Amino acid sequence: EEEERGRAGRKKQSSILGASFNFTNSIIGAGIIGIPAAIRLAGFVPGVILLVLVAVITDYTVLLLIKNGIISNKFSYQEMITEAFGRPGFWVLTITQLLFPFLATAGYVVIVGDTFSRIIEEFFVVAGTEPLAWVINTSVIKTATIILIMLPLSLLRNIAMLEKFSALAVLFVTVIVLFTVAKAATYYCSVRCFLPSCCDTPISIWVINTHFIESVGIMAFAFVCHHNTYLIYGSLLRRSYTRFSAVSHMSVSGSAVFCTVLGLAGFLSFMNATKGIYTCLNNLVTR
């Protein structure tokens, strides 16, 4: 028993910055790919306002979970749901927590396989050589991604050990954002479609589109992170409400910036033809 306590005492814990990387990585997951389409559905300015509102609500509700945990002395999502809804709530949560990450992971695999195959193929074209069939095979890329990246990361028992990988993931997202912004800046239509005198179908930036409600669901999904709140809180060194508030504010605001910039860049690149950054990335490769 003493040995077990010793191991628990030596358990790695995250600083505010490390926990922020983990929480940010939890937010800007599969949902971010739908932000350009959400802005198209909501309207230009209404979409940005909605995105900021969703971010504010997310930050508030995440901290509300921690407050409730401190009051009730429950520091896991399962315990909190059981406290509020009993065993039926616990089983509903268990099923949804099984399905949600599984489906999100499936989405990641599809995106990586389809996008990377196009990128690798373009590299070979630029080099003037013919790529091997298996190199650009989406099934091979998906399988390699699962075995070499996702599986090892999933086997880690302490979420604090993921902070360096989360920081790397945030760096990659930054590269994608900068790439999308750079490509959007090269498209003349991105500017001229806001000018009635220069475009047959100009875009009004203030109009709320008829599919506004659909965009609410897309943006809410992009900021789903509540199920990881207690995990991040538990991994925080010298955890307290004040320290976790800093983590939440940094993570949610940073994610909101990523989503806004990426969403606007993706939308401005393809305007009313926008279907999502997943489609945008594939199109940007060859456009």
C-alpha positions in Angstrom: 0.0 0.0 0.0 2.8 2.4 0.9 4.5 1.6 -2.4 1.3 2.3 -4.3 1.0 5.7 -2.5 4.6 6.4 -3.4 3.9 5.8 -7.1 0.8 8.0 -6.9 2.9 10.7 -5.3 5.4 10.6 -8.1 2.6 10.7 -10.8 3.4 13.2 -13.4 1.3 16.4 -13.2 0.9 19.3 -15.6 1.8 22.9 -15.3 -0.8 25.5 -16.3 0.8 25.7 -19.7 0.9 21.9 -20.1 -2.7 21.5 -19.0 -3.7 24.3 -21.4 -2.1 22.4 -24.3 -4.0 19.3 -23.4 -7.3 21.2 -23.0 -6.8 23.1 -26.3 -6.1 19.9 -28.1 -9.3 18.5 -26.6 -11.3 21.4 -28.1 -9.8 21.9 -31.5 -10.4 18.3 -32.7 -12.6 17.0 -35.4 -15.2 19.8 -34.9 -12.9 22.5 -36.3 -13.2 21.1 -39.8 -16.8 22.2 -40.0 -16.3 25.9 -39.0 -15.9 27.3 -42.5 -19.2 25.6 -43.5 -20.8 26.9 -40.2 -19.9 30.5 -41.1 -21.4 30.0 -44.6 -24.6 28.7 -43.0 -24.9 31.4 -40.4 -23.6 34.4 -42.4 -20.3 36.2 -42.2 -20.6 38.5 -39.2 -23.4 36.5 -37.5 -21.2 33.4 -37.8 -18.3 35.1 -36.1 -20.5 36.5 -33.3 -22.0 33.0 -32.8 -18.6 31.5 -32.6 -17.5 34.0 -29.9 -20.7 33.4 -28.0 -20.2 29.6 -28.1 -16.7 30.0 -26.8 -17.9 32.2 -23.9 -20.6 29.7 -22.9 -18.1 26.9 -23.1 -15.6 28.6 -20.8 -18.4 29.4 -18.3 -19.9 25.9 -18.3 -16.5 24.3 -17.9 -15.7 26.3 -14.8 -19.2 25.6 -13.6 -18.4 21.9 -13.7 -15.4 22.5 -11.5 -17.4 24.6 -9.0 -20.0 21.8 -8.8 -17.2 19.3 -8.3 -15.6 21.3 -5.4 -19.0 21.8 -3.7 -20.1 18.1 -4.0 -16.5 16.7 -3.7 -17.0 14.8 -7.0 -14.0 15.0 -9.4 -14.9 12.9 -12.3 -17.6 13.3 -15.0 -19.0 9.9 -14.1 -19.4 10.7 -10.4 -20.9 14.1 -11.2 -23.5 12.6 -13.6 -24.3 9.8 -11.1 -24.8 12.4 -8.4 -27.2 14.4 -10.5 -29.1 11.6 -12.5 -28.4 8.4 -10.6 -27.4 5.1 -12.2 -29.4 5.6 -15.4 -27.5 8.8 -16.1 -24.2 6.9 -15.4 -25.0 4.3 -18.0 -26.1 6.9 -20.6 -22.9 8.8 -20.0 -20.8 5.6 -20.3 -22.3 4.7 -23.6 -21.9 8.2 -25.1 -18.3 8.4 -23.8 -17.6 5.2 -25.6 -19.2 6.2 -28.9 -18.0 9.9 -29.0 -14.3 9.3 -29.0 -14.6 6.2 -31.3 -16.5 8.2 -33.9 -14.2 11.2 -33.5 -11.2 8.9 -34.0 -12.8 7.4 -37.1 -13.2 11.0 -38.4 -9.6 11.7 -37.8 -8.5 8.6 -39.6 -10.6 9.4 -42.7 -9.3 13.0 -42.8 -5.7 12.0 -42.4 -5.9 9.2 -45.0 -7.7 11.2 -47.7 -5.8 14.4 -47.2 -2.3 13.0 -46.8 -2.7 10.8 -49.9 -3.4 13.9 -52.0 -0.5 15.8 -50.4 2.0 12.9 -51.0 0.8 12.5 -54.6 1.4 16.2 -55.2 4.9 16.0 -53.8 5.7 13.2 -56.3 4.2 15.2 -59.1 6.3 18.2 -58.2 9.4 16.0 -58.1 8.5 14.7 -61.5 8.3 11.0 -60.5 5.5 8.5 -60.3 4.4 7.6 -56.8 4.2 3.9 -55.7 0.6 2.8 -55.5 0.9 1.6 -51.9 2.4 5.0 -50.8 -0.7 6.9 -51.7 -3.1 4.2 -50.8 -5.5 5.7 -48.3 -6.0 2.3 -46.5 -2.3 2.0 -46.0 -2.1 5.6 -44.6 -5.1 5.1 -42.3 -3.7 1.8 -41.0 -0.2 3.3 -40.3 -1.8 6.3 -38.6 -3.8 4.0 -36.2 -0.9 1.6 -35.4 2.0 4.1 -35.2 0.3 7.2 -33.8 -3.1 6.7 -32.3 -2.6 3.3 -30.5 0.6 4.3 -28.6 -1.0 7.6 -27.5 -4.1 5.8 -26.4 -2.1 3.4 -24.2 -0.8 6.2 -21.9 -2.6 6.0 -18.6 -1.7 9.5 -17.4 -3.1 12.4 -19.4 -0.3 14.7 -18.2 2.1 12.6 -20.3 0.3 13.9 -23.4 1.1 17.5 -23.0 4.1 17.5 -25.3 2.1 15.7 -28.0 -0.7 18.2 -27.5 1.8 21.0 -27.9 2.9 19.4 -31.1 -0.7 19.0 -32.3 -1.4 22.7 -31.6 1.8 23.6 -33.6 0.5 21.5 -36.5 -2.9 23.3 -36.3 -1.1 26.6 -36.4 0.7 25.6 -39.6 -2.6 24.6 -41.1 -4.2 27.9 -40.1 -1.3 29.9 -41.6 -1.3 27.8 -44.8 -5.1 28.3 -45.2 -4.8 32.1 -44.5 -1.9 32.4 -47.0 -3.9 30.6 -49.7 -7.0 32.6 -49.0 -5.1 35.8 -49.4 -4.1 34.8 -52.9 -7.7 34.5 -54.1 -9.0 37.6 -55.7 -12.6 36.4 -55.3 -12.1 36.5 -51.6 -12.2 40.3 -51.7 -14.2 41.2 -54.7 -17.3 39.2 -53.7 -17.8 41.7 -50.9 -18.0 44.5 -53.4 -21.4 44.8 -55.2 -19.7 46.6 -58.2 -17.2 43.8 -58.7 -19.3 40.6 -58.3 -22.5 39.3 -59.8 -23.5 37.7 -56.5 -22.0 39.9 -53.7 -22.0 38.6 -50.2 -23.7 40.8 -47.5 -21.6 40.4 -44.3 -24.5 41.3 -41.9 -27.2 39.0 -43.2 -28.3 36.1 -41.0 -28.7 33.2 -43.4 -31.7 30.8 -43.3 -29.5 27.9 -42.1 -28.3 29.8 -39.0 -29.7 27.1 -36.6 -27.6 24.4 -38.3 -24.5 26.4 -37.7 -25.2 26.4 -33.9 -24.9 22.6 -33.8 -21.6 22.6 -35.8 -20.0 25.2 -33.6 -21.2 23.6 -30.4 -19.7 20.3 -31.5 -16.4 22.1 -32.2 -16.2 23.2 -28.6 -17.1 19.9 -27.0 -14.6 19.4 -24.2 -16.6 19.1 -21.0 -16.0 15.3 -20.8 -12.3 16.0 -20.3 -12.7 18.8 -17.8 -12.1 16.7 -14.7 -9.3 14.8 -16.3 -7.4 18.0 -17.0 -8.3 19.4 -13.6 -7.0 16.2 -11.9 -3.7 16.3 -13.9 -3.0 19.9 -12.9 -0.1 20.6 -10.5 -1.3 22.2 -7.2 -4.8 22.1 -8.6 -7.2 24.8 -7.5 -10.2 26.6 -9.1 -8.0 29.7 -9.7 -5.3 27.8 -11.5 -7.8 25.8 -13.6 -9.6 29.1 -14.5 -6.4 30.2 -16.1 -6.2 26.9 -18.0 -9.8 27.2 -19.2 -9.5 30.9 -20.2 -6.3 30.2 -22.2 -7.5 27.1 -23.9 -11.0 28.3 -24.9 -9.9 31.7 -26.0 -7.0 30.2 -28.0 -9.3 27.7 -29.6 -11.7 30.4 -30.5 -9.0 32.3 -32.2 -7.9 29.2 -34.2 -11.5 28.4 -35.1 -12.3 32.0 -36.2 -9.2 32.5 -38.3 -9.4 29.0 -39.9 -13.2 29.4 -40.4 -12.9 32.8 -42.1 -9.9 31.7 -44.2 -11.7 28.6 -45.4 -14.9 30.5 -46.1 -13.1 33.4 -48.0 -11.3 30.8 -50.1 -14.4 29.2 -51.5 -17.3 31.5 -50.5 -20.7 30.0 -51.0 -19.2 26.7 -52.2 -17.6 26.1 -48.8 -18.3 22.7 -47.4 -15.7 22.5 -44.6 -12.0 22.8 -44.0 -11.7 19.1 -44.9 -12.9 19.8 -48.4 -10.9 23.1 -48.4 -7.7 21.4 -47.6 -8.1 18.8 -50.3 -8.9 21.6 -52.8 -6.1 23.8 -51.7 -3.6 21.1 -52.5 -4.4 21.3 -56.2 -5.8 24.7 -56.6 
